[in-house]
């Protein structure tokens, strides 16, 4: 079969690799579509030890079951499925408490085991969720990033926040924006330094949009909210500066969710957090419940992806990957591969 192989540091190539065979408890999925994640781009560019070549990456994918291994029930060849990117043990306290994404023994597809940048991928049946016919393969490959937005908003205690600010109009930011809209947020605000991305965010319901490179973001949000601040702020960038902006732009008693992972250490004002009773939450990965909710949002037509997502044949994978790393195009934000 064909696969996009991360064959060595700085090297990607489409080549023939052996077809996987399902072990007990596994199925083989014929991949219909797979997303190129920002974490994969950053890991490739920085030679991250979390993804060590040779490796087939890809953790955002959907497809059709081709073969079922021993001991698998409830699935059969031909079933359309989405794959949870996180493989958990199912036995630890985190798994038993519904937090399988925090399992200490978790694995992620495309890191230590082969992922979805291939025609076929062997996956544990426990990672599967049925994909309705009304959800397209392109949407199916976006279920995982949409579920990240679902998970981030699930950490917010306010049920109907008046103003939600999303910092970062990349894939996760745009998904979080649309989840907030579906939740019933009254006003959506988005910030990014890329004007094209701000145009997309505006088309999805953000009004107003701000470019922090052209002015003080916190001051702009304060002015827009009549000095109150945003009820909820989602930082989908993860830089030190955006984390500080997220806290400063939130109202007293507001909630801040950090989902971006661009930088590690961030210095904050403890006074702003304590005296303002602001709550900061970290958001990591997704649960099966988040994935199911994301599938439902797509099935009910609540999420728009056509203006900012572009699918490519797997054969063009190396070229597309390198373009996204070196010179991200203006025509689209998210790239998918179709094996």
C-alpha positions in Angstrom: 0.0 0.0 0.0 1.0 3.7 -0.3 1.9 5.7 2.7 3.4 9.2 3.3 6.5 8.2 5.3 8.5 10.4 7.6 11.6 8.5 6.6 14.3 10.6 8.2 14.8 14.0 9.8 13.5 16.6 7.3 12.5 13.9 4.8 9.0 12.9 3.7 8.2 10.6 0.8 5.2 8.6 -0.5 6.3 5.0 -0.9 5.1 1.4 -0.7 4.9 -0.2 2.7 3.5 -3.5 3.9 -0.3 -3.7 4.5 -1.2 -3.9 8.2 -2.9 -7.0 9.6 -5.3 -6.6 12.6 -4.3 -8.1 15.9 -6.9 -9.3 18.4 -9.2 -6.4 19.3 -8.2 -4.4 16.2 -9.6 -3.6 12.8 -7.9 -2.4 9.6 -9.4 0.9 8.4 -9.2 2.0 4.8 -8.5 5.7 5.3 -10.8 8.0 3.4 -9.4 11.3 4.6 -6.7 12.5 7.1 -5.9 15.9 8.3 -2.4 17.5 8.6 -2.2 18.8 12.1 -0.3 21.8 13.3 1.5 19.7 15.9 2.8 17.4 13.1 4.0 20.4 11.1 5.7 21.9 14.2 7.2 18.6 15.2 8.6 18.0 11.7 10.1 21.5 11.5 11.7 21.3 15.0 12.7 17.6 14.9 10.7 16.9 17.9 11.6 13.7 19.8 7.9 13.0 20.2 7.8 11.9 16.5 10.9 10.0 15.6 11.5 8.7 12.0 10.9 6.3 10.4 7.2 6.9 11.0 3.8 7.2 9.4 2.2 10.2 11.0 -1.5 11.2 11.0 -4.0 11.2 13.9 -7.0 13.0 12.4 -8.7 10.4 10.2 -11.8 8.6 9.2 -12.5 5.7 6.8 -14.2 2.4 6.2 -13.4 -0.9 8.0 -11.7 -3.3 5.6 -10.9 -6.2 8.0 -11.9 -7.2 11.5 -9.6 -8.9 13.9 -10.4 -11.6 16.4 -12.5 -10.7 19.4 -14.0 -7.6 17.8 -17.8 -7.3 18.0 -20.1 -4.5 16.9 -18.2 -3.6 13.7 -17.9 -5.3 10.3 -16.2 -4.6 7.0 -17.8 -1.7 5.2 -18.7 0.3 8.3 -17.8 4.0 8.1 -15.9 5.1 11.2 -14.0 8.0 12.9 -10.9 7.1 14.8 -10.1 8.5 18.2 -6.5 9.7 18.1 -5.9 8.7 21.7 -5.4 5.0 22.6 -6.0 4.5 26.3 -5.7 1.5 28.7 -9.3 1.5 29.8 -8.4 0.3 33.3 -6.7 3.2 35.2 -8.6 5.8 37.4 -8.5 8.4 34.6 -10.1 6.0 32.1 -12.7 4.8 34.6 -13.6 8.5 35.4 -14.2 9.3 31.7 -10.9 11.0 31.2 -9.3 8.5 28.9 -7.4 11.3 27.2 -5.4 11.7 30.4 -4.6 8.0 30.7 -0.9 7.8 31.9 -0.4 4.9 29.4 -2.0 6.7 26.5 -0.6 6.5 22.9 -1.4 8.8 20.0 -1.6 7.6 16.4 1.3 8.8 14.3 3.7 9.1 17.2 4.9 5.8 18.5 2.6 3.7 16.2 1.7 4.1 12.5 -1.0 6.7 11.8 -3.4 7.6 9.1 -1.1 9.1 6.4 -1.6 5.8 4.5 -4.2 3.8 2.5 -4.7 1.4 5.5 -4.2 1.7 9.2 -4.7 -0.9 12.0 -6.5 0.5 15.0 -7.9 -0.8 18.2 -11.7 -1.3 17.9 -12.1 0.7 21.2 -11.0 3.8 19.4 -13.8 3.7 16.8 -17.0 5.8 16.5 -19.6 5.2 13.8 -19.7 7.9 11.1 -23.2 8.7 9.8 -23.7 8.7 6.0 -24.6 12.4 6.1 -21.1 13.3 7.3 -18.7 13.5 4.4 -15.1 12.0 4.6 -13.7 15.6 4.7 -15.9 16.4 7.7 -15.0 13.0 9.2 -11.3 13.8 9.1 -12.2 17.1 10.9 -14.1 15.5 13.7 -11.0 15.3 15.9 -10.0 19.0 15.7 -13.7 20.0 16.1 -13.8 17.8 19.2 -10.9 19.7 20.5 -13.1 22.8 20.3 -15.9 20.9 22.0 -13.6 19.8 24.8 -12.3 23.3 25.4 -15.8 24.8 25.7 -16.9 21.8 27.9 -14.5 23.1 30.5 -16.4 26.4 30.7 -18.9 26.6 33.6 -20.9 29.4 32.0 -23.7 27.9 29.9 -24.6 31.0 27.9 -21.6 33.4 28.0 -22.3 36.8 26.5 -18.9 37.4 24.9 -16.4 34.7 23.8 -13.0 35.8 22.6 -10.9 33.3 20.6 -7.3 34.1 20.1 -5.8 32.4 17.1 -7.8 31.7 13.9 -6.1 28.4 12.9 -8.0 25.1 12.7 -8.6 24.7 16.5 -9.5 28.4 16.9 -12.0 28.3 14.1 -13.5 25.1 15.4 -13.8 26.6 18.9 -15.4 29.7 17.5 -18.1 27.6 15.8 -18.7 25.5 18.9 -19.2 28.7 20.9 -21.7 29.8 18.3 -23.5 26.5 18.4 -23.6 26.8 22.2 -25.5 30.1 21.9 -22.8 32.6 22.8 -24.2 36.1 22.1 -21.1 37.8 20.8 -18.1 36.1 19.1 -14.8 38.0 18.9 -11.6 36.7 17.2 -8.0 37.8 17.1 -5.2 36.8 14.8 -2.2 38.5 13.1 -3.2 37.0 9.7 -5.8 39.1 7.8 -6.9 36.2 5.6 -7.7 34.1 8.7 -9.6 37.0 10.2 -11.7 37.2 7.1 -12.6 33.5 7.5 -13.4 34.0 11.2 -15.6 36.9 10.3 -17.5 34.8 7.7 -18.1 32.2 10.5 -19.7 34.7 12.8 -16.9 36.6 14.6 -17.8 40.3 14.9 -15.6 42.2 15.5 -12.2 40.7 14.6 -8.9 42.2 15.8 -5.3 42.1 14.6 -2.9 42.4 17.6 -0.1 43.4 15.2 -2.1 46.6 14.5 -3.1 47.6 18.0 -3.5 46.6 21.6 -5.7 43.6 21.7 -6.6 43.9 25.4 -7.5 47.6 25.0 -9.7 46.8 21.9 -11.6 44.0 23.8 -12.1 46.3 26.8 -13.4 49.0 24.6 -15.8 46.6 22.7 -17.1 45.2 26.0 -17.4 48.7 27.7 -14.5 47.9 30.0 -16.1 44.7 31.2 -13.9 42.1 29.4 -14.8 38.9 27.8 -16.7 36.3 29.7 -14.7 33.4 28.1 -11.4 33.6 26.3 -9.9 30.6 24.4 -6.2 30.9 23.6 -5.7 28.6 20.6 -2.1 29.9 20.0 -0.2 29.0 23.2 2.5 31.7 23.1 3.4 33.5 26.3 2.1 36.7 25.0 -1.3 35.3 23.9 -1.7 33.5 27.3 -1.2 36.8 29.1 -3.6 38.6 26.7 -6.2 35.9 27.3 -6.1 36.6 31.1 -6.0 40.4 30.7 -8.9 40.4 28.2 -11.2 38.4 30.4 -13.6 39.9 32.8 -13.4 39.6 36.6 -15.0 36.2 37.3 -14.3 35.2 33.7 -12.9 32.0 32.4 -9.8 31.4 30.3 -9.0 28.1 28.5 -5.5 27.5 27.2 -5.5 24.9 24.3 -2.4 26.1 22.3 1.0 24.6 23.0 3.4 26.9 21.1 5.6 27.7 24.2 6.0 26.2 27.6 6.8 28.8 30.3 4.5 31.8 30.7 4.8 34.6 33.3 1.5 35.9 34.6 0.2 38.5 37.1 -1.0 36.5 40.1 -2.9 39.6 41.2 -5.0 39.6 37.9 -5.9 36.0 38.5 -6.6 36.1 42.3 -8.1 39.6 42.7 -10.2 39.1 39.6 -11.2 35.5 40.5 -10.4 34.4 37.0 -10.3 30.7 36.3 -7.7 29.3 34.0 -8.1 25.8 32.6 -5.8 23.7 30.3 -7.5 21.8 27.6 -5.8 18.7 26.2 -7.0 16.3 23.5 -10.6 14.8 23.5 -12.8 12.2 25.0 -15.2 9.9 23.2 -18.0 12.1 24.4 -16.4 15.1 22.7 -16.0 13.1 19.5 -19.6 12.1 19.5 -20.7 15.7 20.1 -18.5 16.8 17.2 -20.0 14.1 14.9 -23.5 15.4 15.9 -22.5 19.0 15.1 -21.4 18.0 11.6 -24.5 15.8 11.1 -26.8 18.7 11.9 -25.0 21.1 9.6 -23.7 23.4 12.4 -20.1 23.5 11.2 -18.7 25.2 8.0 -15.4 24.1 6.6 -15.6 24.6 2.8 -14.1 28.1 2.7 -10.9 27.2 4.6 -10.2 23.5 4.1 -8.5 22.0 1.1 -8.2 18.3 0.3 -5.2 16.9 -1.7 -4.3 13.4 -3.0 -1.9 11.4 -0.8 0.6 11.5 -3.7 1.0 15.3 -3.1 1.4 14.8 0.7 5.2 15.6 0.8 4.8 18.8 -1.2 1.8 20.0 0.7 3.5 19.3 4.0 6.6 21.2 3.1 4.6 24.1 1.8 2.7 24.4 5.1 6.0 24.3 7.0 7.9 26.8 4.9 5.3 29.2 3.3 1.7 28.6 4.4 -0.7 29.6 1.6 -3.4 32.2 1.8 -6.0 30.1 -0.1 -6.7 27.7 2.7 -5.9 27.1 6.4 -6.3 23.4 6.8 -5.0 20.7 4.5 -6.4 17.1 4.2 -4.9 14.1 2.4 -7.1 11.6 0.5 -5.3 8.3 0.3 
